[in-house]
Amino acid sequence: MRKWMALLAVCATVRAEAPAAALLNAKTLARIKAVESRTSGVIGVAAIDLTTGDLLEHNGEFVFAQASSIKIPILMQLFADAAAGKLSLDEKVTLQPADSVGGSGHIHSVLRSGPATFTLQELATAMIETSDNTATNKLIARVGMDAVNRLLDSMGFRATRLRRIMLDTAAARRGEENVSTPVEMARLMEILYRGKAVNADSSQRMIEILKLVKADFRAAVPSNIPVAAKPGGIAGVRCESGIVFLPGRPFVMSVSSSFLDDADNPVKEIASILFAHFDKVAHSNRYGHRTELK
């Protein structure tokens, strides 16, 4: 009996010492699940507090199609090759009309008038800022699909895979999709934030390119707070991964969703929920005392 009483006392002490922040995490996850229940598809979310390293996730280990968000590791491989001296970002590439790929971006429109020349830096910026598919496919050809996947392996990402070029419908029908998990995409962005994607200088340069993107994360966060992110969208799929430079509490978040009806896009609502969560944490201690006024 005394042993049981002692065990109960320990359990009561542990429970009593658990900070209210754990309840806030649970409430935020409940709000995310409520969004999922209203959508036609399924949602995976991962967010990392870059101050504490704590992970907040819902279906974070499930594999989702990444659409254009997979362009982030392509960018990393390009900068890795530049740092290794395998190429120069100032290298010029001439694209032919036959290289044109539809969908997002502007280069396919330029190529209607004939060949056009770009630097690899310009193609990289187009790949991220306007999600240009023509630029993306040219960069995949330049750095190599296998090299991108080897880079992901070297960083410990086993679920994240580049399997096809952009707008390869036949490959997609065969199930050769570009994929990752919310947790791996969030970790990928954390590596970038911490200056460990290639090196500190390359990481910062990639972040500056990602800051050019205007998508759901940018729309969900106040305009005075920098956001570096890359969205993706194909039929039935909406996703985005990025860094939010919230003063005093920067964080990364990754939202994936699939099996969606055409009108559904839960990414912005999920991003708004996560921003509200971290904004509250940024101005409070772990017990919920708001110690910093906005």
C-alpha positions as CSV (number, residue, x, y, z in Angstrom):
1,M,0.0,0.0,0.0
2,R,2.8,2.4,0.9
3,K,4.4,1.7,-2.5
4,W,1.2,2.6,-4.3
5,M,0.8,5.7,-2.3
6,A,4.3,6.8,-3.1
7,L,3.7,6.1,-6.8
8,L,0.5,8.2,-6.8
9,A,2.3,11.0,-5.0
10,V,5.0,11.0,-7.8
11,C,2.4,11.0,-10.5
12,A,0.5,13.9,-8.8
13,T,3.7,15.8,-8.6
14,V,4.6,15.3,-12.2
15,R,1.1,16.3,-13.3
16,A,1.2,19.4,-11.0
17,E,4.5,20.5,-12.6
18,A,3.4,20.2,-16.2
19,P,3.2,23.8,-17.5
20,A,0.0,25.2,-19.0
21,A,1.9,25.5,-22.3
22,A,1.1,21.8,-22.9
23,L,-2.6,22.6,-22.7
24,L,-2.1,25.4,-25.3
25,N,-0.4,22.9,-27.6
26,A,-3.3,20.6,-27.3
27,K,-5.8,23.3,-28.0
28,T,-3.9,24.4,-31.1
29,L,-3.8,20.9,-32.4
30,A,-7.6,20.6,-31.7
31,R,-8.1,23.7,-33.8
32,I,-6.1,22.2,-36.6
33,K,-8.1,18.9,-36.4
34,A,-11.3,21.0,-36.6
35,V,-10.1,22.5,-39.9
36,E,-9.4,19.1,-41.2
37,S,-12.9,17.9,-40.3
38,R,-14.4,20.7,-42.4
39,T,-12.3,20.0,-45.5
40,S,-12.9,17.3,-48.1
41,G,-9.4,15.8,-47.7
42,V,-6.7,15.1,-45.1
43,I,-4.1,17.3,-43.5
44,G,-0.6,16.9,-42.1
45,V,1.1,19.6,-40.1
46,A,4.5,20.1,-38.4
47,A,5.8,23.2,-36.7
48,I,9.1,23.7,-34.9
49,D,9.7,26.3,-32.3
50,L,13.2,27.5,-33.3
51,T,13.9,28.9,-29.8
52,T,13.2,25.6,-27.9
53,G,13.3,23.0,-30.7
54,D,9.9,21.7,-29.6
55,L,7.8,20.0,-32.3
56,L,4.1,20.5,-32.8
57,E,2.6,18.0,-35.3
58,H,-0.6,16.5,-36.6
59,N,-0.2,13.5,-39.0
60,G,3.4,14.8,-39.3
61,E,4.9,11.4,-40.3
62,F,2.6,10.7,-43.1
63,V,3.8,11.0,-46.7
64,F,2.1,13.6,-48.9
65,A,2.7,14.8,-52.4
66,Q,4.7,18.1,-52.3
67,A,3.9,19.6,-55.7
68,S,6.2,22.7,-56.1
69,S,7.4,22.6,-52.5
70,I,9.9,19.9,-53.7
71,K,11.7,22.8,-55.4
72,I,13.3,23.7,-52.1
73,P,15.7,20.7,-52.1
74,I,16.4,21.3,-55.8
75,L,17.5,24.8,-54.8
76,M,19.7,23.4,-52.1
77,Q,21.4,21.0,-54.6
78,L,22.1,23.9,-56.9
79,F,23.8,25.9,-54.2
80,A,25.7,22.8,-53.0
81,D,27.1,22.3,-56.5
82,A,28.0,26.0,-56.6
83,A,29.8,25.8,-53.3
84,A,31.7,22.7,-54.5
85,G,32.8,24.5,-57.6
86,K,30.8,22.2,-60.0
87,L,29.0,25.1,-61.5
88,S,28.7,28.9,-61.2
89,L,25.4,30.6,-60.5
90,D,26.5,33.2,-63.1
91,E,26.7,30.4,-65.7
92,K,24.4,31.2,-68.7
93,V,22.0,28.8,-70.1
94,T,20.1,29.2,-73.4
95,L,16.6,27.8,-73.4
96,Q,14.9,26.7,-76.6
97,P,11.1,26.9,-77.3
98,A,11.2,23.0,-77.0
99,D,12.3,23.4,-73.4
100,S,9.0,25.2,-72.5
101,V,6.8,23.7,-69.9
102,G,3.3,25.0,-69.0
103,G,1.8,25.7,-65.7
104,S,3.2,28.3,-63.3
105,G,5.9,30.7,-64.3
106,H,6.6,33.1,-67.0
107,I,9.6,31.7,-69.0
108,H,7.3,29.6,-71.3
109,S,5.8,32.9,-72.4
110,V,9.2,34.4,-73.2
111,L,10.1,31.3,-75.2
112,R,7.2,31.8,-77.6
113,S,9.3,34.5,-79.2
114,G,12.3,32.2,-79.6
115,P,15.4,31.1,-77.6
116,A,16.2,33.0,-74.4
117,T,19.3,33.1,-72.2
118,F,19.3,33.1,-68.4
119,T,21.9,32.6,-65.6
120,L,21.4,29.7,-63.3
121,Q,20.8,32.3,-60.5
122,E,17.9,33.7,-62.6
123,L,16.5,30.3,-63.2
124,A,16.7,29.5,-59.5
125,T,14.9,32.7,-58.6
126,A,12.2,32.0,-61.2
127,M,11.8,28.5,-59.9
128,I,11.0,29.8,-56.4
129,E,9.5,33.2,-56.8
130,T,7.0,32.4,-59.6
131,S,7.3,28.6,-59.3
132,D,8.4,28.5,-62.9
133,N,8.2,24.9,-64.2
134,T,10.4,25.5,-67.2
135,A,13.2,26.8,-65.0
136,T,12.7,23.9,-62.6
137,N,13.1,21.2,-65.2
138,K,16.2,22.8,-66.6
139,L,17.7,23.0,-63.1
140,I,16.8,19.3,-62.5
141,A,18.6,18.4,-65.7
142,R,21.6,20.5,-64.7
143,V,22.1,19.2,-61.1
144,G,20.6,15.7,-61.6
145,M,17.6,14.1,-59.9
146,D,19.8,11.4,-58.2
147,A,22.0,14.1,-56.8
148,V,19.1,15.9,-55.2
149,N,18.0,12.6,-53.5
150,R,21.6,11.8,-52.4
151,L,21.7,15.3,-50.7
152,L,18.4,14.5,-49.0
153,D,19.8,11.2,-47.8
154,S,22.9,12.9,-46.5
155,M,20.7,15.2,-44.3
156,G,18.8,12.2,-43.0
157,F,15.6,12.6,-45.0
158,R,14.4,9.2,-46.1
159,A,10.8,10.1,-47.0
160,T,11.5,13.2,-49.1
161,R,12.1,12.3,-52.7
162,L,12.3,14.0,-56.1
163,R,10.9,11.4,-58.5
164,R,9.8,13.3,-61.6
165,I,10.1,16.5,-63.5
166,M,7.4,19.1,-63.4
167,L,4.1,18.4,-65.2
168,D,5.0,14.8,-66.1
169,T,1.4,13.5,-66.0
170,A,2.3,10.0,-67.1
171,A,4.8,9.6,-64.3
172,A,2.3,10.9,-61.8
173,R,-0.3,8.4,-63.0
174,R,2.3,5.7,-62.3
175,G,2.6,7.0,-58.8
176,E,6.0,8.6,-59.3
177,E,5.2,11.6,-57.1
178,N,7.5,14.1,-55.5
179,V,6.9,13.5,-51.8
180,S,7.8,14.2,-48.2
181,T,6.3,14.3,-44.7
182,P,5.4,17.5,-42.9
183,V,8.0,16.7,-40.2
184,E,10.8,16.3,-42.8
185,M,9.8,19.4,-44.7
186,A,9.8,21.3,-41.4
187,R,13.2,19.9,-40.5
188,L,14.5,20.9,-43.9
189,M,13.5,24.5,-43.3
190,E,15.0,24.3,-39.8
191,I,18.4,23.3,-41.4
192,L,18.1,26.3,-43.7
193,Y,17.3,28.7,-40.8
194,R,20.3,27.4,-38.8
195,G,22.6,28.1,-41.7
196,K,23.4,24.4,-42.3
197,A,22.0,24.0,-45.8
198,V,25.4,23.8,-47.6
199,N,26.9,26.7,-45.5
200,A,25.8,29.8,-43.7
201,D,26.2,32.1,-46.7
202,S,24.4,29.8,-49.1
203,S,21.6,29.3,-46.5
204,Q,21.1,33.0,-46.2
205,R,21.0,33.5,-50.0
206,M,18.4,30.8,-50.4
207,I,16.3,32.3,-47.6
208,E,16.4,35.7,-49.4
209,I,15.0,34.0,-52.6
210,L,12.3,32.2,-50.6
211,K,11.3,35.6,-49.0
212,L,10.2,36.7,-52.5
213,V,7.3,34.3,-52.5
214,K,3.8,35.6,-52.0
215,A,1.6,32.8,-51.0
216,D,-0.6,31.5,-48.2
217,F,2.0,31.7,-45.4
218,R,2.7,35.3,-46.4
219,A,-1.0,36.1,-46.4
220,A,-1.5,34.6,-42.9
221,V,1.3,36.5,-41.2
222,P,1.4,40.3,-40.6
223,S,3.3,42.1,-43.4
224,N,6.0,43.5,-41.0
225,I,7.2,39.9,-40.2
226,P,9.4,38.3,-42.8
227,V,8.4,34.9,-44.2
228,A,10.5,32.6,-46.4
229,A,8.4,29.8,-47.9
230,K,7.5,27.7,-50.9
231,P,4.0,26.6,-51.7
232,G,2.8,23.8,-53.9
233,G,-0.4,23.0,-55.6
234,I,-1.7,20.3,-58.0
235,A,-5.1,18.7,-58.4
236,G,-6.2,17.5,-55.0
237,V,-3.1,18.8,-53.2
238,R,-2.2,22.1,-51.4
239,C,0.9,22.5,-49.3
240,E,3.5,25.0,-48.1
241,S,6.7,24.9,-46.0
242,G,8.6,27.9,-44.7
243,I,10.2,30.0,-42.0
244,V,8.4,32.7,-40.1
245,F,10.8,35.3,-38.5
246,L,8.5,36.2,-35.6
247,P,10.5,38.5,-33.3
248,G,11.5,36.6,-30.2
249,R,10.0,33.4,-31.4
250,P,10.9,32.4,-34.9
251,F,9.4,29.1,-36.1
252,V,9.1,26.9,-39.1
253,M,5.9,25.3,-40.3
254,S,4.9,22.8,-43.0
255,V,1.3,22.1,-44.0
256,S,0.4,19.3,-46.4
257,S,-3.1,18.4,-47.6
258,S,-4.4,15.9,-50.2
259,F,-7.6,14.3,-51.5
260,L,-9.0,17.8,-51.7
261,D,-12.0,19.0,-53.7
262,D,-11.0,21.7,-56.2
263,A,-12.3,24.5,-54.1
264,D,-10.6,23.5,-50.9
265,N,-7.3,25.0,-49.7
266,P,-6.8,24.7,-45.9
267,V,-3.2,26.0,-45.9
268,K,-3.8,29.7,-45.1
269,E,-6.2,28.8,-42.2
270,I,-3.8,26.4,-40.7
271,A,-0.9,28.9,-41.0
272,S,-3.1,31.5,-39.3
273,I,-3.7,29.1,-36.4
274,L,0.0,28.4,-36.0
275,F,1.0,32.0,-36.2
276,A,-1.6,32.9,-33.5
277,H,-0.1,30.1,-31.4
278,F,3.5,31.2,-31.6
279,D,2.6,34.9,-31.3
280,K,0.9,34.1,-28.0
281,V,3.9,32.0,-26.9
282,A,6.3,34.8,-27.9
283,H,4.6,37.2,-25.4
284,S,4.1,34.8,-22.5
285,N,6.1,32.6,-20.2
286,R,5.4,28.8,-20.2
287,Y,2.7,29.3,-17.6
288,G,0.8,31.7,-19.7
289,H,1.7,34.9,-17.9
290,R,1.8,37.6,-20.6
291,T,5.1,39.2,-19.7
292,E,5.6,41.1,-22.9
293,L,3.0,43.5,-24.2
294,K,2.6,43.7,-28.0
